[in-house]
Amino acid sequence: MRSIKFNIISLLTLLSLSAFSQTKVVSNSFNFGLILKIEKFAGSDFRYSLDLKSTETDSLKNVVIKTQQVINDDEWLDANLAKDMVKDTLWHPLLISSKLNPKTKEIWLYANFEGNGNFFVDNLKFEIKTENGDWKEVPIKNADFENNPDNPLKGFRTSAKIPDGTTISSHNRTDSVGGKTLLIKTTKASVIWKTNYGSNKRIGKYCNINGIKIYYETYGEGEPLLLLHGNGQSIVDFTKQIPELAKHYRVIAVDTRAQGKSIDQNSTNLSYDIFASDMKILLDSLHLKKVNVLGWSDGGNTALIMAIKYPKYVGKLIVMGANLNPTEDAVEKSMLTKLKKDLKILQQKNDVESKQLTRLLYMLSTEPNIKVEELRTISAKTLVLAGEKDVIKAEHTKLIADHINKSQLIIFKKETHMVPEENAPLFNKTVIDFLKEAEIKN
């Protein structure tokens, strides 16, 4: 199953993605923002602005404001960006002008700062153009930063962690406007290079399977470890796992059929059996057997089928948030209801992307269909994982573990289906500890 969310920190990635093997990132990026309910203004012109003054001390300075419109949980419109290009130290406005979609319910406003220097911010505004052509300001609490001098960003959304060397404070504005201003003071910025997992042209390869091109990337050395992502995801979703796992293993990260960079122009139905067969053929092309397999969500379903149908190819097995069937005994009812609703909407569309998504969601709504008895045939030492707040029911996860002979069960307390992303250190340590323990005992 797939859970869709928008993480404010991901703004950094959106601003700097490239098609090359690595991305240049400034280490001390900090952002703040807020969400406005604007359904009653849908279809109107809008302006988002703030007053800015900066005294950067190096060439790393980068200030960007962004708006993101939300139609529903699954539909986001393309973002609008405005970048500060002013090099003087005077106050000036930074502005985005655009139009609200008639279906927009929320708009997310952000401001992102990186590099070394002092960044002064004042008079945050969101305005709507009225029918008579005037601009009406939508109230934003503490938009002028006059209140809460001890915590000037109280009520705003901020980066999960303030970077080392960054301080947030209130400051007296010294020009004729007067009053208070927000001061973001940043030091210790440096350039770091991050590997573009899932889009690494230097090492990415394809395996041709009857005209279907399966994309994969390999990192690290040692015992091979195959990574299988969830429905509608890709190698990118293992970004927080690959660098850690590659310290110990030869990691083979794959975009499964019709997802990520894998190329599948067919219109036939997809299945986890097909995915498992694809992985067998990929491993054959690499001359590998007894490979450790880590599957998350749909990847866990594929991993279970691999262990059942191709036992000689699976060494140790780890499944996170897997299920045996798409029923209310296994999956939260709300997720199944949403899945049916989304599938119905997609089936009415005719574009290429919608057709591919329809194939994926149809599979999700009808599969897998793994019999409990089949689990008993799994010979691989297995770790079964799920979150306490997972969309896969705890009783179902326990059922899977109970019917695999050499299995361990861990339910992560207070965690969701997205624990590999939301608590990567815990997830990674659990995986590595299991694999290392299995190595010693085997």
C-alpha positions as CSV (number, residue, x, y, z in Angstrom):
1,M,0.0,0.0,0.0
2,R,1.1,3.5,-0.6
3,S,0.7,6.5,1.7
4,I,0.9,9.9,0.0
5,K,2.2,12.9,2.0
6,F,4.0,16.2,1.4
7,N,7.0,16.9,3.5
8,I,8.0,20.5,3.9
9,I,11.7,19.5,4.1
10,S,11.4,18.0,0.6
11,L,11.4,21.6,-0.7
12,L,15.2,21.4,-0.6
13,T,15.2,18.5,-3.1
14,L,12.6,20.2,-5.4
15,L,14.8,23.3,-5.6
16,S,18.0,21.4,-6.6
17,L,17.2,18.2,-8.5
18,S,19.4,17.5,-11.5
19,A,19.6,14.8,-14.0
20,F,23.2,14.0,-13.1
21,S,24.6,11.4,-10.7
22,Q,24.9,14.0,-7.8
23,T,23.1,17.1,-6.6
24,K,24.7,20.1,-5.0
25,V,23.0,20.9,-1.7
26,V,23.8,23.7,0.8
27,S,24.1,22.1,4.2
28,N,22.2,24.6,6.4
29,S,18.9,25.2,4.5
30,F,16.1,26.4,6.7
31,N,12.4,27.0,5.8
32,F,9.2,28.1,7.3
33,G,5.7,28.3,6.0
34,L,1.9,27.9,6.6
35,I,-1.3,26.5,5.1
36,L,-4.2,28.6,4.2
37,K,-7.7,27.3,3.6
38,I,-8.8,29.2,0.5
39,E,-11.6,27.1,-1.1
40,K,-13.9,30.1,-1.1
41,F,-11.4,32.1,-3.2
42,A,-10.8,29.2,-5.7
43,G,-10.4,30.5,-9.3
44,S,-9.2,34.0,-8.2
45,D,-5.9,35.7,-9.0
46,F,-3.5,35.8,-6.0
47,R,-0.3,37.3,-4.8
48,Y,2.1,36.0,-2.2
49,S,4.9,38.3,-1.0
50,L,7.2,39.2,1.7
51,D,9.8,42.0,2.3
52,L,13.4,40.9,2.4
53,K,16.8,42.3,3.2
54,S,19.9,40.2,3.3
55,T,23.6,40.6,4.0
56,E,25.2,37.4,2.8
57,T,28.8,36.6,3.6
58,D,29.4,34.1,0.8
59,S,28.2,33.0,-2.6
60,L,26.0,30.3,-1.2
61,K,23.1,32.7,-0.6
62,N,19.8,31.4,-1.9
63,V,16.3,32.7,-0.9
64,V,13.2,31.2,-2.5
65,I,9.5,31.6,-1.8
66,K,7.1,29.0,-3.1
67,T,3.3,28.3,-3.3
68,Q,1.8,24.8,-3.7
69,Q,-1.9,24.4,-4.4
70,V,-3.7,21.3,-3.0
71,I,-6.9,20.0,-4.6
72,N,-7.1,16.8,-2.5
73,D,-4.8,14.4,-0.7
74,D,-3.6,12.9,-4.0
75,E,-3.6,15.9,-6.3
76,W,-1.2,18.8,-6.1
77,L,-0.7,21.4,-8.8
78,D,2.7,22.5,-10.1
79,A,4.5,24.8,-7.6
80,N,5.2,28.5,-8.3
81,L,8.6,29.7,-7.3
82,A,10.3,33.1,-6.9
83,K,14.0,33.4,-6.3
84,D,15.7,36.4,-4.8
85,M,18.3,37.8,-7.2
86,V,19.0,41.1,-5.5
87,K,22.6,41.6,-4.4
88,D,22.3,44.9,-2.5
89,T,21.4,45.1,1.3
90,L,18.2,47.2,0.9
91,W,14.7,46.1,1.7
92,H,12.8,44.8,-1.4
93,P,9.7,42.7,-2.1
94,L,9.9,39.0,-3.2
95,L,6.6,38.2,-5.0
96,I,4.7,35.4,-6.6
97,S,1.6,36.3,-8.8
98,S,-0.6,33.5,-10.1
99,K,-4.1,32.1,-10.2
100,L,-5.9,29.7,-8.0
101,N,-7.3,26.6,-9.7
102,P,-11.1,26.4,-9.4
103,K,-10.8,23.2,-7.5
104,T,-8.1,24.3,-5.0
105,K,-8.9,23.9,-1.4
106,E,-5.6,24.8,0.3
107,I,-2.5,26.7,-0.6
108,W,0.9,26.1,1.1
109,L,3.2,29.0,1.4
110,Y,6.9,28.6,2.0
111,A,10.1,30.6,2.3
112,N,13.5,28.9,2.1
113,F,16.9,30.3,3.2
114,E,20.4,28.9,2.7
115,G,24.0,30.2,2.7
116,N,25.8,32.3,5.3
117,G,24.5,35.7,6.3
118,N,21.7,37.6,7.9
119,F,18.2,37.4,6.4
120,F,15.6,39.9,7.5
121,V,12.0,39.1,6.7
122,D,8.9,41.3,7.2
123,N,5.3,41.8,6.1
124,L,4.3,38.4,4.9
125,K,1.2,38.8,2.7
126,F,-1.3,36.6,0.8
127,E,-3.8,38.7,-1.3
128,I,-6.8,37.8,-3.5
129,K,-8.0,39.9,-6.4
130,T,-11.7,40.8,-6.0
131,E,-14.3,41.1,-8.7
132,N,-13.8,44.9,-8.8
133,G,-10.1,44.6,-9.4
134,D,-9.0,45.5,-5.8
135,W,-6.6,43.3,-3.8
136,K,-7.9,41.9,-0.5
137,E,-5.5,40.7,2.1
138,V,-6.2,37.3,3.6
139,P,-5.3,37.5,7.4
140,I,-2.2,35.7,8.5
141,K,-1.5,35.7,12.2
142,N,1.7,37.5,13.1
143,A,2.5,38.2,9.4
144,D,4.5,41.3,10.5
145,F,6.4,39.4,13.2
146,E,5.5,42.0,15.8
147,N,4.3,39.4,18.3
148,N,6.1,36.7,20.2
149,P,9.6,38.2,20.2
150,D,10.9,35.2,22.0
151,N,9.5,32.9,19.3
152,P,8.8,35.0,16.2
153,L,7.9,31.9,14.1
154,K,5.3,30.6,16.6
155,G,2.3,29.3,14.6
156,F,4.3,28.7,11.4
157,R,5.5,25.4,10.1
158,T,9.3,25.1,10.1
159,S,12.1,22.7,9.2
160,A,12.0,19.7,11.5
161,K,15.4,20.7,12.8
162,I,17.1,24.1,12.9
163,P,20.5,23.6,11.3
164,D,23.7,23.9,13.3
165,G,24.8,27.5,13.2
166,T,21.3,28.9,12.4
167,T,19.5,31.2,14.9
168,I,15.9,32.6,14.7
169,S,15.2,35.8,16.5
170,S,13.2,39.1,16.5
171,H,15.0,42.3,15.4
172,N,14.2,46.0,15.4
173,R,13.7,47.3,11.9
174,T,15.9,50.4,11.5
175,D,14.4,52.1,8.4
176,S,11.4,54.4,8.3
177,V,8.9,51.5,8.5
178,G,10.1,50.6,12.0
179,G,8.7,47.9,14.2
180,K,9.9,44.3,14.5
181,T,11.3,42.0,11.8
182,L,12.2,38.3,11.7
183,L,16.0,37.7,11.6
184,I,17.3,34.4,10.3
185,K,21.1,34.3,11.0
186,T,23.0,31.5,9.3
187,T,26.6,30.4,9.6
188,K,28.5,27.1,9.1
189,A,27.0,26.6,5.6
190,S,28.9,24.3,3.3
191,V,28.3,22.5,0.0
192,I,27.6,18.8,0.1
193,W,27.0,16.5,-2.8
194,K,24.2,14.0,-2.6
195,T,23.8,11.0,-4.9
196,N,20.6,11.1,-7.0
197,Y,19.3,7.7,-6.1
198,G,16.9,6.6,-8.7
199,S,18.3,8.9,-11.3
200,N,22.0,8.1,-11.3
201,K,23.1,8.2,-14.9
202,R,26.6,7.1,-14.0
203,I,25.6,3.7,-12.7
204,G,22.0,3.2,-13.7
205,K,21.4,0.2,-16.0
206,Y,18.5,-1.7,-17.7
207,C,17.7,-5.3,-17.9
208,N,15.6,-6.2,-21.0
209,I,12.8,-8.7,-20.3
210,N,10.8,-9.4,-23.4
211,G,10.7,-5.8,-24.4
212,I,10.2,-4.5,-20.9
213,K,13.2,-2.5,-19.6
214,I,13.7,-2.9,-15.9
215,Y,15.9,-0.1,-14.4
216,Y,18.3,-0.8,-11.5
217,E,21.2,0.8,-9.7
218,T,23.9,-1.0,-7.7
219,Y,25.8,0.4,-4.7
220,G,28.4,-0.9,-2.2
221,E,30.1,-4.3,-2.0
222,G,29.6,-7.6,-0.2
223,E,26.6,-9.9,0.1
224,P,23.9,-8.8,-2.4
225,L,20.7,-7.2,-1.1
226,L,17.8,-6.6,-3.4
227,L,15.5,-3.6,-2.6
228,L,11.8,-3.7,-3.7
229,H,9.7,-0.5,-3.4
230,G,6.0,0.0,-2.9
231,N,3.1,0.7,-5.4
232,G,3.7,3.9,-7.4
233,Q,7.1,4.4,-5.8
234,S,10.6,3.9,-7.1
235,I,14.2,3.6,-6.1
236,V,14.0,7.2,-4.9
237,D,11.9,6.1,-1.9
238,F,14.9,4.1,-0.6
239,T,17.0,7.2,-0.5
240,K,17.4,7.0,3.3
241,Q,18.2,3.3,3.2
242,I,20.7,2.9,0.3
243,P,23.7,4.8,1.7
244,E,23.5,3.0,5.1
245,L,22.9,-0.4,3.7
246,A,25.6,0.0,1.0
247,K,28.2,0.3,3.8
248,H,27.6,-3.4,4.5
249,Y,26.1,-4.9,1.3
250,R,26.0,-4.9,-2.4
251,V,22.7,-3.1,-2.7
252,I,20.7,-3.7,-5.9
253,A,17.8,-1.1,-6.0
254,V,15.2,-1.7,-8.7
255,D,12.3,0.2,-10.3
256,T,9.7,-2.5,-10.7
257,R,7.8,-2.8,-13.9
258,A,5.7,0.2,-15.0
259,Q,7.2,2.4,-12.2
260,G,10.1,4.8,-11.8
261,K,12.5,4.7,-14.8
262,S,11.5,1.2,-15.8
263,I,9.9,1.2,-19.3
264,D,6.7,-0.8,-19.9
265,Q,4.4,0.3,-22.7
266,N,2.0,-2.6,-22.4
267,S,-1.6,-2.3,-21.4
268,T,-1.9,-5.8,-19.9
269,N,-2.7,-6.3,-16.3
270,L,0.1,-6.3,-13.8
271,S,0.7,-8.8,-11.0
272,Y,3.1,-9.6,-8.2
273,D,3.8,-12.9,-9.9
274,I,5.1,-10.9,-12.9
275,F,7.1,-8.7,-10.7
276,A,8.7,-11.7,-8.9
277,S,9.5,-13.3,-12.3
278,D,11.1,-10.0,-13.4
279,M,13.3,-10.1,-10.4
280,K,14.4,-13.7,-11.0
281,I,15.3,-12.8,-14.6
282,L,17.2,-9.8,-13.4
283,L,19.2,-11.9,-10.9
284,D,19.9,-14.4,-13.6
285,S,21.3,-11.7,-15.7
286,L,23.6,-10.7,-12.8
287,H,24.5,-14.4,-12.2
288,L,23.2,-14.2,-8.6
289,K,21.3,-16.5,-6.3
290,K,20.6,-16.6,-2.5
291,V,20.2,-12.8,-2.5
292,N,18.9,-11.1,0.6
293,V,15.6,-9.4,-0.3
294,L,14.1,-6.3,1.4
295,G,10.6,-5.5,0.3
296,W,8.5,-2.5,1.5
297,S,4.7,-2.5,1.0
298,D,4.0,-3.9,-2.5
299,G,7.7,-4.8,-2.6
300,G,7.1,-7.0,0.4
301,N,4.3,-8.8,-1.4
302,T,6.7,-9.4,-4.3
303,A,9.4,-10.6,-1.9
304,L,7.0,-13.1,-0.3
305,I,6.1,-14.6,-3.8
306,M,9.8,-14.7,-4.7
307,A,10.5,-16.7,-1.5
308,I,7.6,-19.1,-2.3
309,K,8.2,-19.6,-6.1
310,Y,12.0,-19.1,-6.4
311,P,13.4,-20.2,-3.0
312,K,16.9,-20.7,-4.5
313,Y,17.1,-17.0,-5.2
314,V,16.2,-15.7,-1.7
315,G,18.8,-15.8,1.1
316,K,17.3,-13.8,3.9
317,L,14.0,-12.1,3.6
318,I,12.7,-8.8,5.1
319,V,9.2,-7.6,4.5
320,M,7.8,-4.3,5.7
321,G,4.0,-3.7,5.6
322,A,3.2,-6.7,3.3
323,N,-0.2,-8.3,2.9
324,L,-1.5,-11.6,1.6
325,N,-4.8,-10.2,0.1
326,P,-6.6,-6.9,-0.4
327,T,-9.4,-7.5,2.1
328,E,-10.7,-5.8,5.2
329,D,-9.1,-8.6,7.3
330,A,-5.7,-7.4,6.0
331,V,-6.0,-3.7,5.2
332,E,-7.7,-0.8,6.9
333,K,-11.1,-0.2,5.4
334,S,-10.5,3.5,4.8
335,M,-7.5,2.6,2.6
336,L,-9.6,0.2,0.5
337,T,-12.4,2.7,0.2
338,K,-10.0,5.3,-1.0
339,L,-8.4,2.9,-3.4
340,K,-11.7,2.1,-5.1
341,K,-12.6,5.7,-5.4
342,D,-9.2,6.7,-6.9
343,L,-9.4,3.7,-9.3
344,K,-12.9,4.8,-10.5
345,I,-11.7,8.3,-11.2
346,L,-8.6,7.1,-13.1
347,Q,-10.5,4.6,-15.2
348,Q,-12.4,7.6,-16.7
349,K,-9.2,9.2,-18.0
350,N,-7.4,8.5,-21.2
351,D,-3.9,9.9,-20.9
352,V,-0.8,7.6,-20.7
353,E,0.0,8.4,-17.1
354,S,-3.5,7.7,-15.9
355,K,-3.6,4.4,-17.8
356,Q,-0.4,3.3,-16.1
357,L,-1.7,4.3,-12.7
358,T,-4.9,2.4,-13.4
359,R,-2.8,-0.7,-14.0
360,L,-1.0,-0.3,-10.7
361,L,-4.1,0.5,-8.7
362,Y,-6.1,-2.3,-10.3
363,M,-3.4,-4.7,-9.2
364,L,-3.5,-3.2,-5.7
365,S,-7.2,-3.7,-5.5
366,T,-7.2,-7.4,-6.7
367,E,-3.9,-8.7,-5.5
368,P,-2.0,-10.4,-3.9
369,N,-3.7,-13.7,-3.4
370,I,-1.2,-15.6,-1.3
371,K,-2.5,-18.6,0.6
372,V,-1.5,-18.9,4.2
373,E,-0.4,-22.5,3.5
374,E,2.1,-21.2,0.9
375,L,3.9,-19.2,3.6
376,R,4.9,-22.5,5.3
377,T,7.0,-23.4,2.2
378,I,9.3,-20.3,2.8
379,S,12.7,-21.6,3.9
380,A,14.5,-18.3,4.1
381,K,15.1,-16.7,7.5
382,T,12.5,-13.9,7.6
383,L,12.0,-10.7,9.4
384,V,8.4,-9.4,9.3
385,L,7.9,-5.7,10.0
386,A,5.0,-3.2,10.2
387,G,4.2,0.0,12.0
388,E,1.8,0.1,15.0
389,K,-0.3,2.6,13.0
390,D,0.2,0.8,9.7
391,V,-2.5,0.5,7.0
392,I,-1.9,-3.2,7.2
393,K,-3.6,-4.5,10.3
394,A,-1.4,-5.8,13.1
395,E,-3.4,-9.1,13.3
396,H,-2.6,-9.7,9.6
397,T,1.1,-9.0,10.0
398,K,1.2,-11.4,12.9
399,L,-0.6,-14.0,10.8
400,I,2.2,-13.7,8.1
401,A,4.9,-14.1,10.7
402,D,3.2,-17.0,12.5
403,H,3.1,-19.1,9.3
404,I,6.7,-18.6,8.2
405,N,8.9,-21.2,10.0
406,K,12.1,-19.1,10.4
407,S,10.6,-15.7,11.2
408,Q,10.8,-12.9,13.6
409,L,8.1,-10.2,14.1
410,I,8.7,-6.6,15.0
411,I,5.9,-4.0,15.2
412,F,7.4,-0.5,15.4
413,K,5.6,1.4,18.2
414,K,3.9,4.7,17.2
415,E,5.1,4.3,13.6
416,T,3.2,4.1,10.4
417,H,3.4,2.3,7.1
418,M,6.1,4.9,6.1
419,V,8.6,4.1,8.8
420,P,11.5,3.6,6.3
421,E,11.0,7.3,5.4
422,E,9.7,8.7,8.7
423,N,12.2,6.9,11.1
424,A,15.0,5.8,8.8
425,P,17.6,5.3,11.6
426,L,15.4,2.9,13.5
427,F,14.4,1.0,10.3
428,N,17.9,0.8,9.0
429,K,19.4,-0.4,12.3
430,T,16.6,-3.1,12.5
431,V,17.4,-4.4,9.0
432,I,21.2,-4.4,9.5
433,D,21.0,-6.0,12.9
434,F,18.8,-8.8,11.5
435,L,21.0,-9.5,8.5
436,K,24.2,-9.4,10.6
437,E,22.7,-11.8,13.2
438,A,21.5,-14.1,10.4
439,E,25.1,-14.1,9.0
440,I,26.6,-15.2,12.3
441,K,24.0,-18.0,12.9
442,N,24.1,-19.4,9.3
